[in-house]
Amino acid sequence: MTESALPAESPASGAVKGAGGASLPTLLWAAASVVFATGWIVERRRRRLLETEKDSILWADRQPPGASIITTAGGIDDILPDSPNAAESARAIYVTAIGETTSRREATLIDLHELEGKLKRRRNRGDVIASTLLLQQHLADFRYTSPWVFLELRELYRQLAREKEWEVARAAFRKRFGQNAPAWDAPSTGDASLLDDAQLCDGLANEWPYREARMYIVRWMLGDPNMRQQCSGPPLLALGVYRDMLMVDGVLDEVMDTRTVPVDSLL
């Protein structure tokens, strides 16, 4: 068969081909696949973010299966609400678990920063109840954590008028840190500043911007009793100072300098 015998390609058939010889249906299918895959990835990331923000103890009508909440019969009647609502009872039982947790875990700065981020998101939504549950969960999960968590919880309890629940948390604070937390009627210290405490500022400036500065922050955040000798028991800072310490620690991540060990040139 000669070349002249081959059927000529019509203009229409050339119009349905795209770059690289791909047909128009093929290109449309590929584009749809890309759009579908992108949508699936975005939705998956959204769902994963929602899952990570969920509280393990929900303000619901029943406790989730296997919840590690330990309570005793004595004392629980003092904080149970008058309402027979199951969610209210679960909340009151959960508050009691703050002081009765068997956890031996110690919170790290990473744990505290993650907690602060979750707390900010809930506050931005105006969800006081979810913020309260988040902090209660942390205090049940970590026996050794920062006094800052208790002070943040007190601010939320005051918004919810939960004085009896703060007394339970205050007793847990005394047991864990060996000193008294602020009383219910004590003024808030949320407006206090790190700059108001000369001892903290001087100590931090002496170690900045090295790893020693981070260890300095850790010891203050976790209430090391040796950090301020004149205090009886672990030092309790103002709420605003704890917040500033967390902020400064975040800055330290960007500027930290690792000290090198001097090398003897004669060796």
C-alpha positions as CSV (number, residue, x, y, z in Angstrom):
1,M,0.0,0.0,0.0
2,T,1.4,3.4,-1.0
3,E,1.5,6.5,1.1
4,S,-1.1,8.1,-1.1
5,A,-3.5,5.3,-0.2
6,L,-3.3,6.1,3.6
7,P,-6.4,8.0,4.8
8,A,-5.7,11.6,5.5
9,E,-6.1,12.8,9.1
10,S,-9.1,15.0,9.5
11,P,-8.8,18.4,11.2
12,A,-11.3,17.3,13.8
13,S,-9.2,14.3,14.9
14,G,-6.2,16.7,15.4
15,A,-8.3,19.0,17.5
16,V,-9.0,16.3,20.1
17,K,-5.3,15.7,20.8
18,G,-3.4,17.7,23.3
19,A,0.2,18.1,24.1
20,G,2.3,15.0,23.7
21,G,-0.4,13.3,21.6
22,A,-2.8,12.8,24.6
23,S,-6.5,12.9,23.7
24,L,-8.9,15.4,25.2
25,P,-10.8,12.7,27.3
26,T,-7.5,11.5,28.7
27,L,-6.5,15.0,29.7
28,L,-9.9,15.7,31.3
29,W,-9.7,12.4,33.3
30,A,-6.2,13.3,34.5
31,A,-7.3,16.7,35.6
32,A,-10.2,15.3,37.5
33,S,-7.9,12.8,39.2
34,V,-5.6,15.5,40.3
35,V,-8.5,17.6,41.7
36,F,-10.0,14.5,43.5
37,A,-6.6,13.6,45.0
38,T,-6.0,17.1,46.2
39,G,-9.4,17.3,47.8
40,W,-8.9,14.0,49.5
41,I,-5.5,15.1,50.9
42,V,-7.0,18.4,52.2
43,E,-10.0,16.6,53.8
44,R,-7.7,14.0,55.4
45,R,-5.5,16.7,56.9
46,R,-8.6,18.5,58.2
47,R,-9.9,15.3,59.8
48,R,-6.5,14.5,61.4
49,L,-6.3,18.1,62.8
50,L,-9.8,17.7,64.3
51,E,-8.9,14.4,65.9
52,T,-5.7,15.8,67.5
53,E,-7.8,18.7,69.0
54,K,-10.4,16.4,70.6
55,D,-10.4,16.0,74.4
56,S,-10.1,12.5,75.6
57,I,-12.9,13.2,78.2
58,L,-15.8,14.9,76.5
59,W,-18.6,16.9,78.1
60,A,-21.0,14.2,77.1
61,D,-23.7,12.1,78.8
62,R,-21.4,9.2,79.4
63,Q,-17.7,8.5,79.9
64,P,-15.7,7.0,77.0
65,P,-14.9,3.3,77.4
66,G,-11.7,2.6,79.3
67,A,-11.3,6.1,80.8
68,S,-8.6,6.1,83.4
69,I,-10.4,8.1,86.0
70,I,-10.0,7.0,89.6
71,T,-12.3,8.3,92.3
72,T,-13.3,7.4,95.8
73,A,-16.7,7.5,97.4
74,G,-15.6,9.9,100.1
75,G,-15.8,13.6,99.3
76,I,-17.4,13.2,95.9
77,D,-20.8,14.2,97.2
78,D,-19.4,17.6,98.2
79,I,-18.9,18.6,94.6
80,L,-21.6,16.7,92.7
81,P,-24.1,19.1,91.2
82,D,-27.7,19.2,92.3
83,S,-28.8,18.3,88.8
84,P,-29.0,14.6,88.1
85,N,-27.6,15.2,84.6
86,A,-25.1,12.5,83.8
87,A,-22.7,14.9,82.1
88,E,-22.5,17.0,85.2
89,S,-21.8,14.0,87.3
90,A,-19.1,12.9,85.0
91,R,-17.5,16.3,85.1
92,A,-17.5,16.4,88.9
93,I,-15.9,12.9,89.0
94,Y,-13.3,14.0,86.6
95,V,-12.4,17.0,88.8
96,T,-11.8,14.7,91.7
97,A,-9.4,12.6,89.5
98,I,-7.1,15.6,89.4
99,G,-6.1,15.0,93.0
100,E,-6.2,11.2,92.9
101,T,-4.4,10.4,89.7
102,T,-1.9,7.5,89.8
103,S,0.1,8.9,86.9
104,R,3.9,9.2,87.4
105,R,4.5,11.1,84.2
106,E,6.4,14.4,84.1
107,A,5.5,17.0,81.7
108,T,8.3,18.4,79.4
109,L,8.5,21.9,77.8
110,I,7.2,20.3,74.6
111,D,4.1,19.0,76.5
112,L,3.5,22.5,77.9
113,H,3.9,24.2,74.6
114,E,1.4,21.8,73.0
115,L,-1.0,22.3,75.8
116,E,-0.6,26.1,75.4
117,G,-1.4,25.9,71.7
118,K,-4.5,23.8,72.3
119,L,-5.6,26.1,75.0
120,K,-5.2,29.2,72.8
121,R,-7.3,27.6,70.0
122,R,-10.2,26.9,72.4
123,R,-10.0,30.4,73.9
124,N,-10.1,31.9,70.4
125,R,-13.3,29.9,69.8
126,G,-14.7,31.2,73.1
127,D,-15.1,27.7,74.4
128,V,-14.5,28.0,78.2
129,I,-15.8,24.5,78.9
130,A,-13.5,22.8,76.4
131,S,-10.6,24.8,77.8
132,T,-11.4,23.6,81.3
133,L,-11.6,20.0,80.2
134,L,-8.3,20.2,78.4
135,L,-6.5,21.4,81.5
136,Q,-8.2,18.9,83.8
137,Q,-7.2,16.1,81.4
138,H,-3.6,17.3,81.6
139,L,-3.6,17.4,85.4
140,A,-4.9,13.8,85.5
141,D,-2.3,12.6,82.9
142,F,0.7,14.4,84.4
143,R,1.3,14.3,88.1
144,Y,4.5,16.3,87.7
145,T,3.7,19.3,85.6
146,S,3.8,23.1,85.9
147,P,2.0,25.2,88.5
148,W,1.1,27.3,85.5
149,V,-1.6,24.7,84.5
150,F,-3.3,25.1,87.9
151,L,-3.3,28.9,87.6
152,E,-4.8,28.8,84.1
153,L,-7.5,26.4,85.4
154,R,-8.3,28.8,88.3
155,E,-9.0,31.6,85.8
156,L,-11.4,29.3,83.9
157,Y,-13.1,28.1,87.1
158,R,-13.7,31.7,88.1
159,Q,-15.5,32.3,84.7
160,L,-17.7,29.3,85.3
161,A,-18.2,30.1,89.1
162,R,-16.9,26.6,90.1
163,E,-15.5,27.5,93.5
164,K,-15.9,24.0,95.0
165,E,-14.0,22.5,92.0
166,W,-11.1,24.9,92.5
167,E,-10.9,23.8,96.2
168,V,-10.4,20.3,94.9
169,A,-7.7,21.4,92.5
170,R,-6.1,23.6,95.2
171,A,-5.9,20.5,97.5
172,A,-4.2,18.6,94.6
173,F,-1.8,21.5,94.1
174,R,-0.8,21.5,97.8
175,K,-0.2,17.8,97.6
176,R,2.0,18.0,94.5
177,F,4.0,21.1,95.2
178,G,4.1,21.5,98.9
179,Q,2.6,25.0,99.0
180,N,-0.7,26.7,98.7
181,A,-2.2,27.8,95.5
182,P,-4.1,31.2,95.4
183,A,-7.4,31.3,97.2
184,W,-10.6,31.6,95.3
185,D,-11.0,35.3,96.1
186,A,-7.3,36.2,95.4
187,P,-6.8,38.7,92.6
188,S,-5.8,37.4,89.2
189,T,-2.0,37.6,88.3
190,G,-2.6,37.2,84.6
191,D,-1.4,40.7,84.0
192,A,2.0,40.2,85.7
193,S,5.1,40.4,83.6
194,L,8.4,38.6,83.6
195,L,10.1,42.0,83.6
196,D,8.6,42.6,87.0
197,D,10.8,39.9,88.5
198,A,14.4,41.0,88.6
199,Q,15.8,37.7,89.9
200,L,14.3,35.8,87.0
201,C,15.4,38.3,84.4
202,D,19.0,38.4,85.7
203,G,19.3,34.6,85.9
204,L,17.9,34.2,82.4
205,A,20.1,37.0,80.9
206,N,23.2,35.3,82.3
207,E,22.5,32.1,80.4
208,W,21.0,33.6,77.2
209,P,21.1,32.3,74.4
210,Y,22.5,29.0,75.3
211,R,21.1,25.6,76.3
212,E,21.5,26.6,79.9
213,A,18.8,29.2,79.4
214,R,16.4,26.4,78.5
215,M,17.3,24.4,81.6
216,Y,16.8,27.5,83.6
217,I,13.3,27.9,82.2
218,V,12.5,24.3,82.7
219,R,13.3,24.4,86.4
220,W,11.2,27.5,87.0
221,M,8.3,26.2,84.9
222,L,8.2,22.9,86.8
223,G,8.6,24.5,90.3
224,D,12.1,23.4,91.3
225,P,12.4,24.3,95.0
226,N,16.1,25.1,94.7
227,M,15.5,28.0,92.3
228,R,14.6,30.5,95.0
229,Q,16.0,29.5,98.3
230,Q,13.9,32.0,100.3
231,C,10.7,30.2,99.3
232,S,9.3,27.4,101.4
233,G,8.6,24.7,98.9
234,P,8.6,25.0,95.1
235,P,8.3,28.6,93.9
236,L,4.9,29.8,92.7
237,L,5.2,32.5,90.1
238,A,2.5,34.8,88.9
239,L,0.3,33.5,86.0
240,G,1.5,36.3,83.6
241,V,5.2,35.4,84.4
242,Y,4.6,31.7,83.5
243,R,3.0,32.8,80.2
244,D,6.0,35.1,79.5
245,M,8.4,32.2,80.3
246,L,6.7,30.0,77.7
247,M,6.9,32.8,75.1
248,V,10.6,33.4,75.8
249,D,11.3,29.7,75.5
250,G,9.7,29.8,72.0
251,V,12.0,32.6,71.1
252,L,15.0,30.6,72.4
253,D,14.2,28.0,69.8
254,E,15.1,30.5,67.1
255,V,18.3,32.0,68.6
256,M,19.8,29.2,70.7
257,D,23.6,28.9,70.4
258,T,25.3,25.7,71.3
259,R,28.5,26.3,73.3
260,T,31.5,24.4,72.0
261,V,34.0,22.7,74.3
262,P,37.4,24.5,74.2
263,V,40.1,22.4,72.6
264,D,43.6,22.4,73.9
265,S,45.8,23.5,70.9
266,L,48.8,21.6,72.3
267,L,47.2,18.3,71.7
